[in-house]
Amino acid sequence: MTFDLEIAGQHIAAGTRTTIELPLPPLYTHTPMVMPVHVVRGKKDGPVLLLSAAVHGDELNGIEIIRRILQLSAMKRIKGSIIAVPVVNVYGLIQSSRYLPDRRDLNRSFPGSDRGSLAARLADIFLNQLVAKCTHGIDLHTGAIHRSNLPQIRANLDDEMTLTMAKSFGTPVVLNSNLRDGSLREAADCRGVPMLLYETGQALRFDEIGIRGGVKGVANVMRHLGMLPKSKSRKIAEPLIARYSKWLRATSSGLLKTLKPLGARVKRDDLLALVDDPLGDNQTEIRASFSGLIIGRTEIPLVHEGEAVFHIARFEDSKEAAGQVELYQTELSPEDEPRSYSNDEPPIV
């Protein structure tokens, strides 16, 4: 006998797929608002995997990752269920904004309340209507506006189930990230739902490598959970785990000239960037304070003193980490494998 799955009063039978429009508070123009939820149920019971994107409304890569996942032919053979929400923060997406109209960050508003702010109400609906029905989760993100992130998994690696999921995803870099107050990951953890956070690219931009990595990673986790058959291809490389990372900040205000790309290996005291005074001859340097790998950086050359510029993660072997990143990017390159993980779709360029 299969278990009963009900969302917003709608029953989803085993072996079916459907789209549910979860009602949300309307706009002040009385325009109705809904959160589209795609549900795919296999014929046999198994894990219920939540896929969520655009918790921050300007983070677009996850929307495309979920769209491609739902189009995979393998979805017809899954064991268990997928609850996929390509746009959680529909209000922010409309405004190309990270935040909600009440200027709150949804990912700092969980578990929420049905009598609180708009952010609190949205968090409450999402948590109780969707997260509560799931056994595992993957939350898809990008860097903030004008910041790019290397494809990476962030997770609470002190939890054994979360650790094994993180390793199975297949990114070369896994960053230990403590649960933050008010975050979706913290709220899910309190309900016994282990959740990964996948970061790639930057806000308001598509990144084909990161999208392909996300589709491949989600499929890898599904295989790990027994939702899809094991792959006959080569084994997933063991990711390198960073227990420490730090943002390096601009030493002065001015025009930033970055000298190191995402994924670059750096050594202590390496020169990473120069900050020029646009009105004079003064120039300051930004140097690495420790050895590691650049996993995030700013993409705009206008900085104020103290602004975060480079995110560096520390590894036991940063040379090996850099090598794995290069291999990962090559394997996902549209030029090398134009049909991988994308249902033969043309790559976004």
Sequence and secondary structure as in RCSB ss.txt:
>XXXX:A:sequence
MTFDLEIAGQHIAAGTRTTIELPLPPLYTHTPMVMPVHVVRGKKDGPVLLLSAAVHGDELNGIEIIRRILQLSAM
KRIKGSIIAVPVVNVYGLIQSSRYLPDRRDLNRSFPGSDRGSLAARLADIFLNQLVAKCTHGIDLHTGAIHRSNL
PQIRANLDDEMTLTMAKSFGTPVVLNSNLRDGSLREAADCRGVPMLLYETGQALRFDEIGIRGGVKGVANVMRHL
GMLPKSKSRKIAEPLIARYSKWLRATSSGLLKTLKPLGARVKRDDLLALVDDPLGDNQTEIRASFSGLIIGRTEI
PLVHEGEAVFHIARFEDSKEAAGQVELYQTELSPEDEPRSYSNDEPPIV
>XXXX:A:secstr
    EEETTEEE TT EEEEEEEE   TT   EEEEEEEEE SS   EEEEEE SSTT  HHHHHHHHHHH GGG
GG SSEEEEES S HHHHHTT SS TTS  GGGS S  TTS HHHHHHHHHHHHTGGG SEEEEEE   TTEEEE
EEEEE TTSHHHHHHHHHH  SEEEE    TT HHHHHHHTT  EEEEEEE TT   HHHHHHHHHHHHHHHHHT
TSS   SS      EEESEEEEEE SSSEEEEE S TT EE TT EEEEEE TTSS EEEEE SS EEEEEEE  
SEE TT EEEEEEE S HHHHHHHHHHHHHHT TTT TTTTTTT     
